[in-house]
Amino acid sequence: MDRTKVDGQKPLQLTGTTTRCLNLGSYNYLGFAADDPYCTPRVNATYAAHGWSASSPRAEAGDLPVHRQLEEEMAEFLNKEACITCGMGFATNSLLIPILAEKGTLLISDALNHASIVSGVRGSGAKVKVFTHNNPEQLESLLRACIAEGQPRTGRPWKKIIIIVEGIYSMEGEFAKLKEIVEIKKKYKAYLYLDEAHSIGAIGKTGRGVCEALGVDTKDVDIMMGTFTKSFGSCGGYIAGSRALIDYLRANCAAHLYSTSMSAPAVEMVLSALRVVRGTDGTTAGQTKLQTLNENSNYFRKGLLEIGLNVLGDWDSPVMPIMMFKPSTLVACSREMLKRGVAVVVVGFPATPLLTARVRVCISACHSKEDLDFALQMFKDVSDHLALGYGPESNAKHLDAARALGII
């Protein structure tokens, strides 16, 4: 929807006109946010049976068979004993982490963890230490020192230590160095909390997330968190783990005891999408979506690198931050891309440090090759116009390494 300044004043006012754009800013990784031949009829049927809202928390009258079915199938999908769902992805972290931590607990959090994790950590009352982003060596050094020193003032041993990381860092596009972190966690007998908001349903041969992609057994991850707002085209989040852990959360978490439960149609959307991803809908549509997302992601990353742009993240990741560095360049890039019919998300201060502003691209299985080629050409035009690129040779080694591994 087009907007403009009226008499030079803010806020911007809608003009009543629209501009059709290619969307490169959506978390709709598998395309389930649109009408789907399998999911949509089932969502409509669930709405007809249960309405838009249960109007009650899960612990009271808001517990429907579809909620229990989703939790059972999600736990099975992740090879965990049990699962609990929450109506909001952000709240899954911010409300459940404080239940897991208490006085005498040490939380060790990655420096670039999401704001929802930061909120949960701050609300826990536990002692918090932060390690350098995705740096297992520094994590181990910090963990060893904290164990040696014990609790502040008393020096007593910690009741428990929880390491918190993300599967894919949403502002970096990087995978966690999960194998190394799991080894450290085992060595020092800590617990591991893994946030898979951007990786579950999008990464791995069968969509089981970063554990599958990196060859880590989910049994080595004590607390698996994820959201339904990205790959599954709905709302809410989940925690999966041991049955004892999930029973404890059911008995103590405000999101379960007091918040209105996820609406039945939203739950059915997740459940139906999960069945498509798993192939239990009787088709190979889910596998096709996963393969297309992977191919699109690597194709687009390759194109951006060939332009000479500074792109963060790992191959296979659908999240691609393109570094702008200067806030003025960030705004100019956004406006120039919009003029060319491409909608991008720009991220600057205070969401990132002042001089690390970036454009964040999110790729979908719904993007056609023509869409991606068009977007790459527009990035090339804007890069030339704003002098964003560093020359194709700047990324030559990165591209050669990917070719040698057969990624592109």
FENKAVEN-V103503 format. One record per residue. RES is the residue in three letters. OMEGA is omega in whole degrees, -180 to 180 (NA if undefined). BURIAL is I if it has 24 or more other ideal C-beta (glycine too) atoms within 12 Angstrom, else O. Layout:
res: [RES | RES]
omega: [OMEGA | OMEGA]
burial: [BURIAL | BURIAL]
This chain:
res: [MET | ASP | ARG | THR | LYS | VAL | ASP | GLY | GLN | LYS | PRO | LEU | GLN | LEU | THR | GLY | THR | THR | THR | ARG | CYS | LEU | ASN | LEU | GLY | SER | TYR | ASN | TYR | LEU | GLY | PHE | ALA | ALA | ASP | ASP | PRO | TYR | CYS | THR | PRO | ARG | VAL | ASN | ALA | THR | TYR | ALA | ALA | HIS | GLY | TRP | SER | ALA | SER | SER | PRO | ARG | ALA | GLU | ALA | GLY | ASP | LEU | PRO | VAL | HIS | ARG | GLN | LEU | GLU | GLU | GLU | MET | ALA | GLU | PHE | LEU | ASN | LYS | GLU | ALA | CYS | ILE | THR | CYS | GLY | MET | GLY | PHE | ALA | THR | ASN | SER | LEU | LEU | ILE | PRO | ILE | LEU | ALA | GLU | LYS | GLY | THR | LEU | LEU | ILE | SER | ASP | ALA | LEU | ASN | HIS | ALA | SER | ILE | VAL | SER | GLY | VAL | ARG | GLY | SER | GLY | ALA | LYS | VAL | LYS | VAL | PHE | THR | HIS | ASN | ASN | PRO | GLU | GLN | LEU | GLU | SER | LEU | LEU | ARG | ALA | CYS | ILE | ALA | GLU | GLY | GLN | PRO | ARG | THR | GLY | ARG | PRO | TRP | LYS | LYS | ILE | ILE | ILE | ILE | VAL | GLU | GLY | ILE | TYR | SER | MET | GLU | GLY | GLU | PHE | ALA | LYS | LEU | LYS | GLU | ILE | VAL | GLU | ILE | LYS | LYS | LYS | TYR | LYS | ALA | TYR | LEU | TYR | LEU | ASP | GLU | ALA | HIS | SER | ILE | GLY | ALA | ILE | GLY | LYS | THR | GLY | ARG | GLY | VAL | CYS | GLU | ALA | LEU | GLY | VAL | ASP | THR | LYS | ASP | VAL | ASP | ILE | MET | MET | GLY | THR | PHE | THR | LYS | SER | PHE | GLY | SER | CYS | GLY | GLY | TYR | ILE | ALA | GLY | SER | ARG | ALA | LEU | ILE | ASP | TYR | LEU | ARG | ALA | ASN | CYS | ALA | ALA | HIS | LEU | TYR | SER | THR | SER | MET | SER | ALA | PRO | ALA | VAL | GLU | MET | VAL | LEU | SER | ALA | LEU | ARG | VAL | VAL | ARG | GLY | THR | ASP | GLY | THR | THR | ALA | GLY | GLN | THR | LYS | LEU | GLN | THR | LEU | ASN | GLU | ASN | SER | ASN | TYR | PHE | ARG | LYS | GLY | LEU | LEU | GLU | ILE | GLY | LEU | ASN | VAL | LEU | GLY | ASP | TRP | ASP | SER | PRO | VAL | MET | PRO | ILE | MET | MET | PHE | LYS | PRO | SER | THR | LEU | VAL | ALA | CYS | SER | ARG | GLU | MET | LEU | LYS | ARG | GLY | VAL | ALA | VAL | VAL | VAL | VAL | GLY | PHE | PRO | ALA | THR | PRO | LEU | LEU | THR | ALA | ARG | VAL | ARG | VAL | CYS | ILE | SER | ALA | CYS | HIS | SER | LYS | GLU | ASP | LEU | ASP | PHE | ALA | LEU | GLN | MET | PHE | LYS | ASP | VAL | SER | ASP | HIS | LEU | ALA | LEU | GLY | TYR | GLY | PRO | GLU | SER | ASN | ALA | LYS | HIS | LEU | ASP | ALA | ALA | ARG | ALA | LEU | GLY | ILE | ILE]
omega: [-176 | 179 | 178 | 175 | 175 | -177 | 177 | -175 | 171 | 1 | 177 | -179 | 176 | -179 | -176 | 178 | 180 | 175 | 180 | -176 | 169 | -174 | 175 | -177 | -174 | 174 | -176 | -169 | -177 | 177 | -178 | 180 | 177 | 177 | -177 | -176 | 178 | -173 | -171 | 178 | 180 | 176 | 179 | 179 | 179 | 176 | 180 | -178 | -171 | -179 | -175 | -174 | 174 | 177 | -180 | 175 | 178 | -175 | -179 | -176 | -175 | -178 | -178 | 179 | -178 | 176 | -178 | 179 | 179 | -178 | 178 | -177 | 178 | 178 | 178 | 179 | -177 | -178 | 176 | -177 | -175 | -176 | 173 | -179 | -179 | -174 | -178 | -179 | -180 | -178 | 178 | 176 | -171 | -179 | -177 | 178 | 178 | 178 | -177 | -176 | 180 | 176 | -176 | 177 | 174 | 175 | 177 | -170 | 175 | -175 | -178 | 176 | -176 | -179 | 179 | 176 | 178 | 179 | 179 | 180 | 180 | -179 | -174 | -175 | 179 | 175 | -175 | 171 | -178 | 177 | -178 | -174 | 172 | -177 | -177 | -180 | 180 | 175 | -179 | 179 | 180 | -179 | 180 | 180 | -179 | 178 | -179 | -177 | -178 | -178 | 179 | 176 | -176 | -177 | 180 | 178 | 176 | 177 | 174 | 179 | -179 | 175 | -177 | 179 | 174 | 177 | 171 | 179 | -168 | 178 | -177 | -177 | -176 | 169 | 170 | 174 | -165 | -179 | -179 | -179 | 177 | 178 | 179 | 179 | 179 | -177 | -176 | 176 | 175 | 174 | -180 | 178 | -176 | 177 | -178 | -178 | -175 | -176 | -178 | -179 | -177 | -173 | -179 | -176 | 180 | 175 | -176 | 170 | -171 | 177 | 178 | -177 | -176 | 177 | 179 | 177 | -180 | 177 | 179 | 177 | -172 | -177 | -179 | -180 | 175 | 179 | 177 | -173 | -178 | -174 | -174 | 171 | -178 | 179 | 174 | -179 | -178 | 167 | 177 | -179 | 179 | 180 | 179 | 178 | -177 | 177 | 178 | 179 | 178 | -176 | -171 | -172 | 180 | 180 | 178 | -173 | -170 | -178 | 177 | -177 | 175 | 178 | -177 | 178 | 178 | 178 | 179 | 177 | 179 | -177 | 180 | 179 | 179 | 180 | 176 | 180 | -178 | -178 | 180 | 172 | 179 | -180 | 175 | -177 | -179 | 179 | 178 | 178 | -179 | 180 | 180 | 178 | 180 | -180 | 179 | -177 | -178 | 178 | -177 | 177 | 178 | -180 | 179 | 180 | 179 | 175 | -179 | 180 | 178 | -174 | 178 | 172 | -176 | 171 | -178 | 179 | 178 | 180 | -175 | 175 | 178 | -171 | 176 | 179 | -177 | 179 | -179 | 177 | 179 | -180 | -179 | 180 | 179 | -177 | 179 | 177 | 179 | 177 | -177 | 175 | 177 | 179 | 179 | 175 | 176 | -175 | 179 | 180 | 7 | 179 | 173 | 172 | -171 | -173 | 176 | 177 | -175 | 167 | -180 | 179 | 174 | -176 | -179 | 173 | -180 | 177 | 175 | 177 | 177 | 176 | -176 | 178 | 177 | -179 | 179 | 178 | 179 | 176 | 178 | 179 | -178 | 178 | 178 | -177 | -176 | -178 | -178 | -173 | 178 | -180 | -179 | -178 | -179 | -179 | -174 | -179 | 180 | 180 | 180 | 179 | 179 | 178 | -179 | 180 | 180 | -179 | 180 | NA]
burial: [O | O | O | O | O | O | O | O | O | O | O | O | O | O | O | O | O | O | O | O | O | I | I | I | I | I | I | I | I | I | I | I | I | O | O | I | O | I | I | O | O | I | I | O | O | I | O | O | O | I | O | O | O | I | O | O | I | I | O | O | O | I | I | I | O | I | I | I | I | I | I | I | I | I | I | O | I | I | I | I | I | I | I | I | I | I | I | I | I | I | I | I | I | I | I | I | I | I | I | I | I | O | O | O | I | I | I | I | I | I | I | I | I | I | O | I | I | I | O | I | I | O | I | I | O | I | I | I | I | I | I | O | O | I | I | I | O | O | I | I | O | I | I | O | O | I | I | O | O | O | O | O | O | O | O | O | O | I | O | I | I | I | I | I | I | I | I | I | I | I | I | I | I | I | I | I | I | I | O | I | I | I | O | I | I | O | O | I | O | I | I | I | I | I | I | I | I | I | I | I | I | I | I | I | O | I | I | I | I | I | I | I | I | I | O | I | O | I | O | I | I | I | I | I | I | I | I | I | I | I | I | I | I | I | I | I | I | I | I | I | I | I | O | O | I | I | O | O | I | I | O | O | I | I | I | I | I | O | I | I | I | I | I | I | I | I | I | I | I | I | I | I | I | I | I | I | I | I | O | O | O | O | O | O | I | I | O | O | I | I | O | I | I | I | I | I | I | I | I | I | I | I | I | I | I | I | I | I | I | I | I | I | I | I | I | I | I | I | I | I | I | I | I | I | I | O | O | O | I | I | O | O | I | I | O | I | I | I | O | I | O | I | I | I | I | I | I | I | O | O | O | I | O | O | O | I | I | I | I | I | I | I | I | I | I | I | I | O | O | O | I | I | O | O | I | I | O | I | I | I | O | I | I | O | O | I | O | I | I | O | O | O | O | O | I | O | O | I | I | O | O | O | O | O | O | O | O | I]
